[in-house]
Amino acid sequence: MKLLGRLFRRAPQSVIVVSGLPRSGTSMMMQMLEAGGLEVLTDHLRQPNEDNPKGYYEFERVKKLPEGDTHWLKDAEGKVVKIISALLMHLPSDHTYKILFMRRSMGEILASQKQMLVRRGEPTDKVDDAEMARLFEKHLREVQTWLDQQPNIACLDVDYNAILRDPRPQLAHVLPFLDRALDLEKMAEVVDLALYRQRKE
């Protein structure tokens, strides 16, 4: 009987990760996946504000990945958690991951980050846009190289700008990638163009 129990025990599910640069649409994707039927891992410690009126969907322990705090990943199997791209390389190899990597126009990312600094009353001229864009692009190349070398990670790029134009074609790739029965229409309804404030025509 114990042998049968081991044979039919549910195999561990992948941890579903939403990643990308800050202000690349990760919170929106988290909201879409929740609307579609996935359980999200969040502690709601960071409250909604003017920059993210519908919430940040963050999980504070994610920030401790560089310190080796990874025990929570067992509870994240089959769920979705937001992890910014700078922390992906700290994911341990004893889990499997499906990563939705948000891609957004670099000009929009920079404009959105600058607006966030303005609202916080922080300086916006420490690094000019051209240098920041160069640093971000270098970081993205390094992360992509690392992802390509990880046998336990599958990654799908998701175009934030394309989702805002028409979410369904992008979501048509997301659903088979995750291999989960999600409600595409409820996911599409999450898109709120009123919150698309740093658009580049």
N, C-alpha and C positions, 0 to 999 in steps of 0.2 A: 504493500500500500504506500509506504514512504517513497519507494522508487517511482510509482505511478505519479505521486504528487510532484516529484521533481521533474518528471517528464512533461507534465502538463502545466507546470508553473509558467505564468506569463513572462515572456522575455522582456528585459528592460526596454523601455521606449526611449527614443532620442529626446534630448532636451532641445526644445525649439527656442532659438535665439533670434531676437530682432536686434540688428546692429547697424552701425554706420557712424558717420561723424555727428557731433552734436548739431542739432537743428536741421537734420536731414530727413525728418519725417518719421522717426522711430516711434514717437508717442502715438501718432496717427495710426501706424501699422499695428501697434499693440491694441489700440481701441478697435480696429477692424477685426482682428483675430478674436478678440473677446466677443464682439457682436456676432461673429460667425459661429461661435460655440466652443472655442478653446478656453481652458482655464488659465488665467494669467497669474504669475507669481509677482505680487507687489505688496508692499507694506503701507502704502499711502502716507508715508512720513512726509514726503514732499508734496505740499498741497497745490492745487491748481492756482494759477495766477494769470496776469494779463498776457504773459508770454505763452502759456499753455493752459487756456481756459478749461479744457476738458481733462486735464490731469497729465502727469508726467509718467505714470506707470513704472516707477522705479522700485527697486528692491535694494535696500541700503547695503546688505551684505555683499552685493556684487562688487562694491568698491574695495572690499578686503581680499579680492582674489590675489593681488600681488603678495599679500601676507600669508597666503596658503589657506585661507578660509574657504574650503570647497565642500564641506560636509553637506551643505544645503542642496547641492546639486542632485543628490539622491531623491529629494522631495520634488525636484523640478522635472523629473522624467515624465514625459507626456504633456508637460505644461509649457507655457511660453514665458520667457523672461527677457528683459531688455538689458543688453550689455554693450556699452559704447565700444567702438573699434579699438581704442587704445588699450582695452583690457582683454581682448580676445586671446592674445598669446599666453595668457595666464590660465587658460582653461586646461584642466588635467586631461590626460589621454585615456583615463579609465572610464570615460563616458562617450557616447556618440551624440553628435549634435547636427541639427539641421538649422542653418543660419540663413535668415532673410536679411540681405545686406542692402540697406537703403542708399540709393544714389540720387543726388540732387544737384542742380546747377550750382557750381562753386560760387558764383556771384550772389546767388540767393542765400546760400549758407552764410557767407561773410556778412551780408546785409542783415540777416536775422540775428546773428551773434552780436553784431554791433548794436542793434536796437535793444537787445537784452542788456548789454552793458550800460547803455544810456539810461534805461529804466532803473538800473541798480545804482546809478550815480558813479559808475566806475569809468576810468579813462579809456578812450577808444583808439588812442594814437600810439600805443606802445609798439605795435608792429603794423607796418602799412599793409594794405590789402594784397599787393603783389607778392610780398614776402610770405604772408600768411597762406596765400593760395599755394605757393611753392612748397611750403612745409607740409600742408595738408596733402598735396598730391604725392609727395615723397612718402608720407606715412601710409597712404592708401596703397601705394605700390608695394611697400614692405609687408603690409598686412595680407595683400593678395598673394604674394610669394609664399608667405607662411601658410596660408589656408590651402594653397595648392599642394602642399607637402604633407598635409594631415590626412591619413587614411580613415580616421574616425569622424571626419567632418565633411558634410555636403553643404554647398553654399549656392544660393540663388540671388542674383542681383535683381533689385526691384526699383524701377524708375519712378521716383516720387512725382516728378513733373508730368509723366505720362498718366499716372493714377489720377491726378487732378483734372487732366483733360478728359479722360474716360477710364474709370477704374476697372471695368470688366475685362478688357484684354490682358491687363497685368495680373489680375486675380485668376484668370484662366491658367496662368503658369504656376501661381502660388499653390492652388489647391492640389494638383497632382504631385507637386514637389513634396508637400507635407503629407500626402496620402491620408488625409483625414476628411471625414464627411462634414464640411462646413457650409454655412448658409451664405452663398455668394451675394445674394440680393441684400441681406442685412449688412454685409461687409461693405458693399458699394454705397449704401445709404449713409455711412459714417462720413464720407467726404463732405466737407463744409468749405465752400469756396470763400466764404466770408472771413475765414482764418488764413487765407492765402494772401499774406500782406507784403511779402518781399519778393514779388514776382518780377522776373526779367523777361520782357517781351522779346 
